[in-house]
Amino acid sequence: MMMQDAGGEWALEVEDLTVAYADQPVLWDVDLQVPVGVKMAIIGPNGAGKSTLVKAAMGLVRPVAGEVRIFGQPRTSAQGQIAYVPQRATLSWDFPTDVLDVVTMGTYGRLGWFHRSGAAQRRQAEAALEQVGMTAFLKRPIAELSGGQQQRVLLARALVQDAPINILDEPFQGVDAPTERAIIGVLDGLAEEGKTIIVVHHDLQTVPEYFDFVLLLNVRAIDSGPVSDVFAEENLRLTFGGRVGVLEIRETDL
Amino acid sequence: MDFFGDYTLRLVALGSAVLGATSGALGSFAYLRRQSLLGDAVSHAALPGIALAFLFTGSKAPLVLMVGAGLAGWIGTLVVRAVVGRSRVPFDSALGIVLSVFFGLGLVLLTYIQKRPSAAQAGLDSFLFGQAASLLRRDVVTMTVLATAVLVVLVMLWKEFKLLSFDPDFASSLGLPIRRLDGLLTLLLVVAIVIGLQTVGVVLMSAMIVAPAAAARQWSRRLAPMVFLAAMIGVFSGVTGSVMSSTVPRLPTGPTIVLVLSAVVVVSLMLAPRRGLVWRFLRLGRLLRAPDLDPVLMHLFALSLQHPGDPDHGHSIAVLRTMSPGGADVGAALEGLADRGLARATGDGLWAPTAIGRREAERVLEREVES
């Protein structure tokens, strides 16, 4: 609903995006159009710039060139439109805080400067934790969580934001099977509400099952579109180069 | 005389409490952001600032010297950032370079000042190791005003600073200006350091940043209690150390405070629940003494496979003992399995795996097959 009001058929548009670290280009002239309401996977080998692309989309890294538009608007005016789940391993899990507090951080964007979170924010956080099945761990210090539990907490924090676009960076990395199913369940629920989901993903096998839209990325955007059109052997070969082993597994599967 | 002594002591105690509270609170954030060494660079870099402020103004007013110290310390952090950003020198090396260059410059300037034929420079060298007894009323007033300002800003921007410290990328995705927040938090740290320089000295001031935070972290599970406790540890060590050095002649304040602090840190690292060494040692002992549950569960599972239609069929503990190696405490292992809901007693000395226990055994088998 809300997204159609915001205008434009693309949730996220990336145009001519180039990002470099030092002198090394990480993304080269990437174009991408993400339709509203898709579940999109970003697929590519290590060092393909997958995380950099989503970070550039949110303005966390500064591009050398290019433009990002969110619902047709330049990115700067689109604050609060994206809920972000960073890669679990990039956080310091020894930070002195507990599960409820981390999830409450998802409300900070709406709270604004100088305001403190209160009972309303706590209720939102508890509801999100219930969705990911973590109600029993409200007061658990985050240092004492398993990898799967950490991922659920980060997902709950994104749910609290209630944003039309959800970007998740490698949410299935190193989590147990129940957590993977729980995450998929939550993402399906978000998709049913018409929200757009963008996932940096590394497991080719599960792409057709979990996603309906895909971007194949290897510094350049190889191809993007509905999984049924784009997720084909030729494209994968272009994306992953000589790493045929990955492809052979797929072929025997099919 | 007695009154004068009391007054000085009260002044010293108040000044040290103020510096301990601010360095403990701001140090917690530096500690959690893994920037503890930045405090060391800032405090050493402040020395030439103090010397230059005196050379240019001829004044030893606390505000003049603190502004000089703060500016030099701030420039030090900018140089560190520039070196890291524009060269291949890593962060810790950049800190080392800035620290020694600025400190060396400060020592040269201090020597130059002391050789000048004037009495006005007396006391500047106490900035090296700190001299609590040299605190005057105007010093303590300035320290208190600055400390109040620092702590008020910290409380007002509490959730923003927490987010910046825990997950800066996420903070940025919410639209927070993290570069400016980062700059502001560093500025607060610089001010907290400047507040303590006269009392603790530039050489050991960084201990006031790192140590209270490290000790407080051992005892706390949330940020607010940690910051509060670090501030209290700072107050305690600051007051104890500077009162001791004010009453014993020729005892430099910085080293005394640091010795008190070190004692607090050692006690915390040893005794804190869950994180302390003693606690971990005890827990390790419990783990080592605990009977090995897995093999007994596997034996029980193997026996239960003999009776596929009767999952509740009890198996004698005597049989399980013959299946296990000599020293194993099969009885304790069965109790342990029962605690975890994996096995249950079906009669006197008879045991059967529960449904959960059978699933767990199957999982262990799968794992072994895989590996």
Interface residues (C-beta under 8 A of the other chain):
Chain A: K55 M58 G59 L60 Q79 G80 I82 A83 Y84 P86 T90 L91 S92 F95 P96 T97 D98 D101 V102 M105 Y108 G109 L111 W113 F114 R116 S117 P141 R157
Chain B: L32 R34 M156 L157 W158 K159 E160 K162 L163 S165 F166 D167 D169 F170 S172 S173 L174 G175 R217 S220 R221 R222 L223 P225 M226
